[in-house]
Amino acid sequence: MIRSVVKGTGSALPSRVVSNDELARLVDTSDEWIVERTGIRSRHVAGEGETTATLATEAARNALAAAGVDASAVDLIVLATATPDQTFPATATKVQDALGCNGGIAFDVSAVCSGFLYALGVADSLLRTGMAKHALVIGAETFSRILDWEDRATCVLFGDGAGAVLLAAEEVAEGGPGVLTTRLHADGAHNELLFTDGGPSSTGTVGKVRMKGREVFRHAVVNLAEVLQEVLEESGFTAADLDWVVPHQANARILDATARKLGLANEKVIVTVDHHANTSAASVPLALDAAVRDGRIKAGDLVMLEAMGGGFTWGASLLRM
């Protein structure tokens, strides 16, 4: 069978690191308050010359280097972001041009924090149907540019960064590597719980992030547990079969609650939220790359990716590395 096989991962982070103590000088908060409620200790914030496209390009180059594949082989780029460089054209086309692989397919996906899962699902479908042979799936954000830095309920939660995965369409045996199952969902009835208060067609502005955290937390735990179970049932595995879970890095309490609901051991959950904060579409590939590079995630491991974000959108994907 043809599967989308992970050949390499990569990531990129802005050079500037902002601690909780630094944020406490801007808004009424403290390191203790942020850590207790979110698990976040620091985040990276994009500076001059750093954009979603530059971060995405660096992450993509790192994924290509890890795979030992030249950029000229890439014929599909799917970039998940809620913070594109421009309204149009797609930021993916800027990455394509920077890599020098023009002429293939390149487009953006907007599903906020679930964006990487959506991008992965789309790329997997295109690879398995023969539309492309090598795909860069990227999650990249500069969320700092749409934050209200006077709103302590949101400004402490987010950071900037990018993560990328290089996939190749390969013929593999039944137990071989690749994307096994992906399930995606959305429910637009909850728009007012997590959104930006602007947009090109409504206000002519980008807008700022607004969120009702308590309600988002409740929906996240329920939705993520349900979609994880859905993927497990479809693939014929159980939670005990998983080697690793790579969740969206939104909040340490959400990670703990979801793990408990599924009966997952905490030591199987990859956590980077303490250093990266919530990087929206970048958080899952950032965490995946961190765990691959430090040797925790190895070839043959069964890995579950999951995320939920504004929309609401949510999803999960099961990979054999």
C-alpha positions in Angstrom: 0.0 0.0 0.0 1.0 3.6 -0.5 1.5 5.6 2.7 2.8 9.0 3.6 6.1 8.3 5.5 7.8 10.8 7.7 11.3 11.2 6.4 12.5 14.2 8.5 11.4 16.8 11.0 12.5 20.3 11.6 11.7 23.4 13.6 12.6 27.1 14.0 12.2 29.5 16.9 12.7 33.3 17.1 15.9 34.3 18.9 14.2 36.4 21.5 12.9 34.6 24.6 10.4 36.3 26.8 10.1 35.1 30.4 7.1 35.3 32.7 8.9 37.8 34.8 9.3 40.1 31.8 5.6 39.8 31.1 4.8 40.7 34.7 6.3 44.1 34.0 3.8 44.7 31.2 0.5 43.3 32.8 -0.8 42.4 36.2 0.5 38.9 36.4 3.4 36.9 37.9 5.5 33.9 37.1 3.8 31.9 39.9 0.3 32.8 38.5 1.2 31.8 34.9 3.0 28.6 35.8 0.2 27.4 38.1 -2.5 27.9 35.6 -0.8 27.1 32.3 2.6 25.4 32.9 4.2 28.1 30.7 7.6 29.5 31.9 8.8 31.3 28.7 8.0 31.8 25.0 9.8 32.9 21.9 8.7 36.2 20.3 9.5 37.2 16.7 11.6 40.3 16.2 12.5 42.5 13.3 13.0 40.5 10.1 11.3 37.4 11.5 8.0 36.5 10.0 5.8 33.4 9.6 7.5 32.8 6.2 11.1 33.1 7.4 10.4 30.8 10.4 8.5 28.3 8.1 11.4 28.3 5.6 14.0 27.6 8.3 11.9 24.8 9.8 11.4 23.3 6.3 15.2 23.5 5.5 15.9 21.7 8.8 13.4 18.9 8.0 14.9 18.5 4.5 18.4 18.3 6.0 17.2 15.7 8.5 15.7 13.6 5.7 18.7 14.0 3.4 16.4 15.2 0.6 17.1 18.1 -1.7 14.5 20.9 -1.9 14.1 20.3 -5.6 12.3 17.0 -4.8 9.5 18.8 -3.0 6.3 19.0 -5.1 3.8 19.9 -2.4 3.9 22.4 0.4 0.9 22.7 2.8 1.5 25.4 5.4 -0.9 25.8 8.4 -1.1 29.3 9.8 -3.5 31.8 11.3 -0.8 34.6 10.9 0.2 34.7 7.2 2.7 37.2 6.0 0.0 38.6 3.7 -3.7 38.2 3.2 -2.6 36.8 -0.2 -0.7 35.2 -1.8 -0.3 32.1 0.4 2.7 32.1 2.7 3.4 28.6 1.4 4.3 30.2 -2.0 6.9 32.4 -0.3 8.4 29.3 1.4 8.4 27.5 -2.0 10.3 30.3 -3.6 12.8 30.6 -0.8 13.5 26.9 -1.1 13.8 27.1 -4.9 11.2 24.4 -5.7 8.7 26.5 -7.6 6.2 24.8 -9.9 4.6 22.3 -7.6 1.6 22.7 -5.3 1.8 25.3 -2.5 -1.1 26.6 -0.4 -2.0 27.6 3.2 -4.5 26.0 5.5 -6.3 28.0 8.2 -7.5 25.9 11.2 -5.7 27.8 13.9 -4.3 25.4 16.6 -5.5 22.4 14.7 -3.9 23.7 11.5 -1.0 21.2 11.4 -3.4 18.3 11.7 -5.6 19.6 8.9 -2.5 20.2 6.8 -1.2 16.7 7.5 -4.6 15.2 6.5 -4.7 17.1 3.2 -1.1 16.3 2.3 -1.5 12.7 3.2 -4.6 12.5 0.8 -2.7 14.1 -2.0 0.3 11.9 -1.6 -1.7 8.7 -1.5 -3.6 9.6 -4.6 -0.4 10.4 -6.6 -0.8 14.1 -6.8 2.7 14.5 -5.3 5.7 12.5 -4.2 7.3 14.6 -1.5 5.4 17.0 0.8 6.5 19.6 3.3 3.8 20.0 6.0 4.5 23.0 8.0 2.9 24.8 11.0 4.2 28.3 11.4 2.9 31.3 13.5 3.8 34.8 14.7 0.9 35.0 17.1 2.7 37.8 19.0 1.6 40.1 16.2 -2.1 39.6 16.9 -2.0 39.6 20.7 -3.4 42.4 22.9 -0.4 42.9 25.2 -2.7 44.5 27.8 -4.9 41.5 28.1 -3.3 39.1 30.6 -5.8 36.4 29.8 -4.3 35.9 26.4 -0.9 37.6 26.1 0.8 35.2 28.5 -0.4 32.1 26.6 1.1 32.4 23.2 4.5 32.3 21.4 6.0 32.2 17.9 7.7 29.5 16.0 7.5 26.9 13.2 7.7 23.2 12.8 7.9 21.0 9.6 7.7 17.4 8.5 8.8 16.0 5.2 6.6 13.2 4.0 7.3 10.9 1.1 4.8 8.6 -0.7 6.2 5.1 -0.4 4.9 1.6 -0.9 5.1 -0.1 2.5 3.9 -3.4 4.1 0.9 -3.6 6.4 2.9 -3.0 9.6 5.2 -0.4 8.0 5.7 3.3 8.7 3.5 6.2 7.6 0.3 8.0 8.4 -2.2 5.4 9.5 -5.4 7.3 10.4 -6.4 10.9 10.6 -9.7 12.3 11.8 -10.7 16.0 11.7 -13.7 17.9 13.0 -15.1 21.4 13.3 -18.0 23.1 15.0 -18.6 26.7 14.1 -21.2 27.2 16.8 -18.4 28.1 19.3 -16.9 31.0 17.3 -17.3 33.5 20.1 -15.2 31.4 22.6 -11.9 31.8 20.7 -11.5 34.3 17.9 -9.9 37.5 16.6 -12.0 40.6 16.7 -11.1 41.6 13.1 -10.6 40.5 9.6 -10.2 41.8 6.0 -13.9 41.6 5.1 -15.4 42.6 8.4 -13.3 45.3 9.8 -10.4 45.8 7.4 -8.0 45.0 10.2 -6.2 41.9 11.5 -7.8 42.1 14.9 -6.6 40.7 18.2 -7.0 37.4 19.9 -10.0 37.0 22.3 -10.8 34.0 24.4 -13.0 32.6 27.1 -10.5 30.3 28.7 -12.8 28.3 31.0 -15.2 27.3 28.2 -12.3 26.5 25.8 -10.7 24.2 28.5 -13.9 22.3 28.9 -14.5 21.7 25.2 -10.8 20.8 24.6 -10.7 18.0 27.1 -13.9 16.4 25.8 -13.2 16.9 22.1 -9.6 15.7 22.3 -10.5 12.6 24.3 -13.2 11.7 21.8 -11.2 12.1 18.7 -8.2 10.2 20.1 -10.6 7.3 20.9 -12.1 7.6 17.4 -8.6 7.2 15.8 -7.7 4.3 18.1 -10.9 2.4 17.3 -10.5 2.9 13.6 -6.9 1.8 13.5 -7.4 -1.2 15.8 -5.1 0.0 18.6 -5.6 0.9 22.2 -4.1 3.7 24.3 -1.8 1.2 25.8 -0.3 0.5 22.4 0.9 4.1 21.9 4.6 4.8 22.4 4.1 8.6 22.4 1.4 11.2 22.3 2.3 14.6 20.8 -0.5 17.0 21.8 -1.1 20.6 21.0 0.8 22.6 23.5 -1.9 24.9 24.8 -2.0 24.4 28.5 -0.4 21.9 30.8 -3.7 21.3 32.6 -5.4 20.4 29.4 -2.6 17.9 28.6 -2.9 16.3 32.1 -6.7 16.2 31.9 -6.8 14.6 28.5 -4.2 12.0 29.5 -6.2 11.1 32.5 -9.4 10.8 30.5 -7.8 8.2 28.2 -5.8 6.5 30.9 -2.5 7.5 29.4 0.7 7.6 31.4 2.1 11.2 31.7 5.6 9.9 30.7 4.2 9.1 27.3 3.1 12.6 26.6 5.6 15.0 24.9 5.5 18.4 26.7 7.1 21.6 25.4 4.5 24.2 26.5 6.8 25.3 29.4 9.4 26.7 27.0 7.4 27.4 23.8 3.9 28.4 25.2 1.0 28.0 22.7 2.4 28.4 19.2 -0.9 27.5 17.6 -0.4 25.5 14.3 3.3 25.3 15.1 3.0 23.6 18.4 2.5 19.9 17.3 5.4 19.8 14.8 7.6 21.8 17.2 7.0 19.2 19.9 7.4 16.3 17.5 10.7 17.6 16.2 12.0 18.2 19.8 11.2 14.6 20.7 12.7 13.2 17.5 15.9 15.1 17.9 16.5 14.2 21.6 16.0 10.5 20.8 12.7 9.9 22.6 10.7 9.2 19.4 12.4 6.6 17.2 11.8 4.7 14.0 9.0 2.2 14.5 7.3 4.1 17.3 3.5 4.5 17.3 2.8 8.2 17.7 -0.5 10.0 18.2 -0.7 13.7 17.3 -3.7 15.7 18.5 -4.9 19.3 18.6 -7.9 21.6 19.1 -8.2 25.3 18.2 -10.5 28.2 17.4 -13.4 27.4 15.2 -13.7 25.1 17.0 -11.5 22.7 15.0 -9.9 19.6 16.3 -8.3 16.4 15.1 -5.9 13.6 15.7 -3.5 11.5 13.5 -1.8 8.2 14.2 1.7 7.7 12.7 4.1 4.8 12.6 7.5 6.5 12.6 
